[in-house]
Amino acid sequence: MSNLQFQGIKIKTIQSPDGVALLMENLWLRHKAGMKQRPYNVFMVELPPPTEELAEARCKRQENSRQDEPENSMAYGFNRDE
């Protein structure tokens, strides 16, 4: 994890799945022990670019969700363009 300083906020950059697992374990153990979470901690997780397979699955999911929407979404009280 690399650390950056930004207006008094400690930013921790996590670049590996193991780093995310350690962070989650630490947060959970602090919670279970009744300890307060550290204030002003910011965690940034750098994700790898999606694989072609994942990108294709996302496109298909978006296409399917568009087909499921009613033609006149205003009838349900919301406008997607807003």
DRENNULUM-198854 format. One line per 2 residues: number of its first residue (from 1); for each residue z, y, x of N, C-alpha, C, CB. Coordinates in steps of 0.05 Angstrom, whole numbers, plus 5000, padded with zeros to 4 digits. Glycine has a CB too. Layout:
NUM> Z,Y,X,Z,Y,X,Z,Y,X,Z,Y,X ~ ...
# end
This chain:
1> 5000,4976,5017,5000,5000,5000,5000,5025,5018,5025,5000,4981 ~ 4983,5043,5012,4984,5069,5026,4998,5089,5009,4955,5078,5034
3> 5011,5108,5021,5026,5129,5006,5013,5156,5010,5055,5129,5015 ~ 5011,5171,4990,5001,5199,4990,5023,5217,4978,4974,5201,4975
5> 5023,5242,4985,5042,5261,4973,5025,5280,4956,5059,5276,4994 ~ 5033,5285,4931,5019,5303,4914,5039,5317,4896,4997,5288,4896
7> 5045,5342,4902,5064,5358,4887,5090,5344,4882,5052,5366,4860 ~ 5101,5332,4903,5127,5319,4901,5127,5292,4888,5146,5336,4886
9> 5103,5282,4880,5101,5256,4867,5091,5237,4889,5081,5257,4843 ~ 5105,5215,4890,5097,5194,4909,5077,5176,4897,5122,5178,4919
11> 5052,5176,4908,5031,5160,4897,5027,5136,4915,5004,5176,4895 ~ 5029,5112,4903,5024,5088,4918,4998,5075,4910,5048,5068,4914
13> 4981,5069,4929,4955,5057,4924,4957,5027,4929,4933,5070,4941 ~ 4950,5012,4909,4951,4982,4912,4922,4973,4913,4967,4969,4888
15> 4916,4957,4933,4889,4948,4936,4885,4918,4934,4879,4957,4963 ~ 4905,4903,4927,4903,4874,4926,4917,4863,4901,4913,4861,4952
17> 4909,4840,4892,4923,4827,4870,4952,4820,4877,4909,4801,4862 ~ 4957,4814,4902,4985,4808,4911,5002,4833,4908,4985,4798,4939
19> 4991,4856,4915,5005,4881,4912,5013,4887,4883,4989,4904,4924 ~ 4994,4882,4865,5000,4886,4836,5022,4867,4827,4974,4882,4819
21> 5020,4842,4836,5040,4822,4829,5068,4830,4839,5033,4794,4839 ~ 5069,4840,4863,5095,4849,4874,5106,4873,4859,5092,4856,4904
23> 5088,4892,4852,5097,4915,4836,5108,4906,4809,5074,4934,4832 ~ 5094,4888,4795,5103,4879,4769,5130,4864,4771,5082,4861,4756
25> 5132,4848,4792,5157,4834,4796,5181,4853,4801,5155,4814,4820 ~ 5176,4873,4818,5196,4893,4824,5205,4908,4799,5186,4913,4845
27> 5185,4917,4783,5191,4931,4758,5208,4913,4739,5165,4941,4744 ~ 5200,4888,4736,5214,4869,4718,5242,4864,4728,5198,4843,4717
29> 5246,4860,4754,5273,4854,4764,5291,4878,4761,5271,4846,4793 ~ 5280,4902,4765,5296,4926,4761,5304,4929,4732,5281,4952,4770
31> 5286,4922,4714,5292,4923,4685,5314,4903,4678,5266,4918,4669 ~ 5310,4878,4687,5329,4857,4681,5357,4863,4692,5319,4830,4692
33> 5358,4876,4715,5384,4883,4728,5397,4908,4715,5380,4887,4758 ~ 5382,4921,4697,5393,4945,4683,5390,4970,4700,5421,4940,4676
35> 5374,4969,4721,5371,4992,4738,5349,5010,4726,5362,4983,4767 ~ 5353,5036,4729,5334,5055,4720,5309,5054,4738,5346,5084,4719
37> 5286,5059,4725,5262,5060,4741,5262,5085,4758,5237,5059,4723 ~ 5249,5084,4780,5247,5107,4798,5230,5129,4785,5236,5099,4826
39> 5240,5153,4783,5224,5174,4770,5201,5183,4789,5242,5199,4763 ~ 5180,5193,4777,5158,5205,4790,5143,5186,4808,5168,5228,4806
41> 5144,5161,4804,5127,5142,4819,5101,5139,4804,5141,5114,4822 ~ 5079,5140,4818,5053,5137,4807,5039,5115,4823,5036,5164,4808
43> 5028,5095,4808,5015,5073,4821,4985,5074,4814,5027,5046,4812 ~ 4969,5073,4834,4940,5073,4830,4930,5047,4841,4926,5098,4845
45> 4916,5032,4824,4905,5006,4831,4875,5009,4835,4912,4984,4810 ~ 4866,5003,4859,4838,5004,4865,4825,4977,4858,4833,5011,4895
47> 4809,4977,4838,4796,4952,4829,4770,4948,4843,4793,4952,4798 ~ 4763,4923,4848,4736,4918,4860,4715,4923,4839,4734,4889,4872
49> 4690,4928,4847,4669,4931,4827,4666,4905,4811,4642,4939,4841 ~ 4658,4908,4786,4655,4884,4769,4632,4866,4779,4650,4892,4740
51> 4635,4840,4775,4614,4822,4782,4591,4825,4762,4624,4792,4784 ~ 4568,4814,4768,4546,4815,4749,4553,4801,4723,4521,4802,4762
53> 4567,4778,4726,4575,4763,4702,4594,4779,4684,4589,4737,4711 ~ 4613,4793,4696,4631,4810,4681,4617,4833,4668,4654,4820,4698
55> 4598,4846,4683,4583,4869,4672,4566,4860,4648,4565,4881,4694 ~ 4554,4836,4650,4538,4826,4628,4556,4821,4603,4523,4801,4636
57> 4579,4809,4608,4597,4803,4586,4606,4829,4572,4622,4788,4596 ~ 4612,4850,4588,4620,4876,4576,4597,4887,4559,4627,4896,4598
59> 4572,4886,4569,4550,4896,4554,4547,4881,4527,4524,4894,4570 ~ 4549,4855,4528,4546,4839,4503,4569,4846,4484,4547,4809,4510
61> 4593,4849,4494,4616,4856,4477,4611,4883,4463,4642,4856,4493 ~ 4601,4903,4479,4596,4929,4467,4574,4928,4446,4588,4949,4489
63> 4553,4912,4451,4532,4910,4432,4542,4897,4406,4508,4893,4443 ~ 4559,4876,4409,4570,4863,4386,4588,4881,4370,4585,4838,4394
65> 4604,4898,4384,4622,4916,4369,4606,4937,4354,4642,4928,4388 ~ 4584,4945,4365,4567,4965,4352,4555,4953,4327,4545,4976,4370
67> 4547,4928,4327,4535,4915,4304,4556,4911,4282,4524,4888,4312 ~ 4581,4909,4289,4602,4905,4269,4611,4931,4255,4626,4893,4282
69> 4603,4954,4266,4611,4979,4254,4594,4985,4229,4608,5002,4274 ~ 4607,4997,4209,4591,5004,4185,4572,5026,4192,4610,5013,4162
71> 4549,5027,4178,4529,5047,4183,4540,5075,4179,4504,5043,4166 ~ 4556,5079,4158,4567,5105,4152,4597,5104,4158,4562,5113,4122
73> 4604,5109,4183,4632,5108,4191,4649,5130,4179,4634,5109,4222 ~ 4636,5151,4169,4651,5172,4156,4665,5162,4130,4633,5196,4150
75> 4655,5141,4119,4667,5130,4094,4695,5120,4100,4649,5108,4083 ~ 4701,5113,4125,4727,5104,4132,4745,5125,4144,4725,5081,4151
77> 4736,5150,4144,4753,5172,4152,4752,5178,4182,4781,5166,4145 ~ 4733,5168,4196,4731,5175,4225,4702,5179,4233,4745,5154,4242
79> 4699,5195,4253,4672,5200,4264,4673,5193,4293,4663,5229,4259 ~ 4656,5175,4302,4656,5166,4329,4649,5188,4349,4637,5143,4332
81> 4634,5208,4340,4625,5229,4358,4646,5249,4365,4601,5243,4346 ~ 4668,5249,4351,4689,5268,4356,4707,5260,4378,4706,5273,4331
# end
